Amino acid sequence: MAAAISTHRLAIFAYGSLLYRPGFDYLERQPATLIGYARSFSQASPDHRGTSERPGRVVTLVERAGTSVMGAVYWVAAPALELLAELDFRERAGYERVRLLVSTAAGTPEAVTWIAPPGNAYDVGRLPLAALAEHVRHSVGPSGRNDEYVFLLEDALAELGATDPHVSGLAALLRR
């Protein structure tokens, strides 16, 4: 998918690990909100926060009316084809690159992000929060412990002045 959204800058929307570990240089970072979506720990992670034998859980976005997701937009020099290819690889386990509109203090730019759609090969569905915490507590992969992912995401949201009840609730259970 060609992703040159403008001739000068490309917006990349971060809502998960890209919030605390983008792994690329950027021109500017701004808080951003995506309307009509929610985070869901329904995505298996066999390559970052788990293994193929015991996949961890990471967030994806699911459409949900009346909700919003706080994240950040990273502005990079367009067309950023190499960077997009790297991020396509990083977000490979069921995620697809999509374009969507996000809200920032400066307007409503079109941004690129990666969403794992329902029914993808790594969609493992939702778990009750206590069961999710137990699963996350015992998962670890090449990128580290799965509970660390949750704590880093919670901290990154706090730095933006945001909270996500799903992330915070899971983090609270993991701290017990």
N, C-alpha and C positions, 0 to 999 in steps of 0.2 A: 504494500500500500504506500503510495507516495504521500508524504506528510508535510510538504512545504505549505504551511498555513499562511505565512506572509513571506515577503521577499527579504525581510530583515530579522524577524524574531519568531521563534516557535515557543508556544506555551505547553509545558508538560505538567499535568495535574498529578500531585502525589497525595495519597490517602493512607498508605501502609508503610512499608519499609523505606520507600523513597523519601519519606518525611525525615527520617533520622539518619539515613545513609544513602544519599542520592548516588554517590559514586561517579559524579561527573561535575565539570565546571559549569557554572551558569552566570548569566549577566545580572540577574536580579531574582529575588524570591519574594513572593507576596502571599499573604493569607488568602484563601479562596474557599468558596462554598459551592457545593453541587446540590441542587434542589432535586427532590424526587428519588433519592437513593439513600441507602443505609449500608453500613459495614456489616459483613457476615463472615463468621469464622467457619464457613462451609467448604472451604477449599483445602484439599490435602496438599502438603508440601513434602514430596519425596526427595527433593533436591537441595533444599535450603535449611529448613527447620525440622527435618525428619529424614527418614531413609525410605527406600522402597518397601522394606519390611515393616516399618512403623512410621508412616508419614505423619508429620506434624500438622498443625492447623494454622493457616494464615488467612488474612481477610481478602475478600473480594467485595464488589459492590453489587447490591441487588436493588432493583427498582421497588420503591415503596412510597406510595402517595403520602403527602403530608410530612415527609421527613427531609432531612438534609445532612450532608456530610461536610464537615470542616476539614480542610487540607491546605495545601499550598500549591501555588503555581511557580514553577521554575521557568524563567525565560532564558532561552539559549539562542545562539545565532542560527538562523535558518539557512539551508534546509535541514541540517543536522542528520543527514542520512546515516553516517557511521554510528552516531549515538543511538539513533532509533533502532538500528540493527543490533547493537549491544543490548539495549533494553528489551528488544523482542526476545533475545536469548535468555536474559535474566528472568523474564516473566513468562517462561515457556510452558510451564506445567498447567495447561488449560486456559491460560490467559490469551486474550485477543486485543490487539491495538484498536482503539476506538477514538472517535472525536466527539466531544460534547461541549456544551456551553457551561462555563463556570462564572461565578460572580466574584469580583474583586472590588476594592475601594475605587479602582480606576475605570471599571466598566465590566463588560460581559464578554470576555474573549473566548474564542474556540480553543480548546486545549486537547492534547493527546493524552490518553491514559490507557491502562491495561485492565480489562475486566474479564473475569472468568465467568462465562455465561452459564446459567443453569443447565444441567445435563452434560457438561463437558466431562472428559474422561477422569478428571480429578475432583469432581463435585461429589462430596461425601455427605451432603445434607447438614442440617442443623442438629446440634445436640443440646439437651438441657444444660444449663450453665454449669451445674455441679459435675456432670459427666464430661463436659468440655474441659473444665479445669483439670480433672484427673488425667485426661488424655494428654493435654498440653504439658502437664507437670512431668510426664514420663517420656517426652519426645525430645530428641536432639538430632541435629544433622550437621552438615559441613559448615553452615553459617552460624551454628551455635545452638544453645538450648531454646526450646520453643517458648518457655516462660519468659526468657529474656526478650524475645520478640514482643510479647505483650507489654512488658514493662517499658521497653524503649518506645513503643507506639504511644503508650499512655503519657510518657514524659514529653514526647514530641508534640502531642496535642496540647498539653499544658503550656508548653512554650508559645504556642499560638494563641493561648487564652481560651482554649476550647476543651470540651470534654465529650466523650462518647459513652453513654451509659452501658453499652454492651462491652466496650473495652475496659471501662472502670470496674464494672461488676466482675468480669473475669479476673482482672488484676487483683481485686480484693480477695477473691477466693484463693488465688494462687499464693497470696501472702500468708494465709492461715497455716 
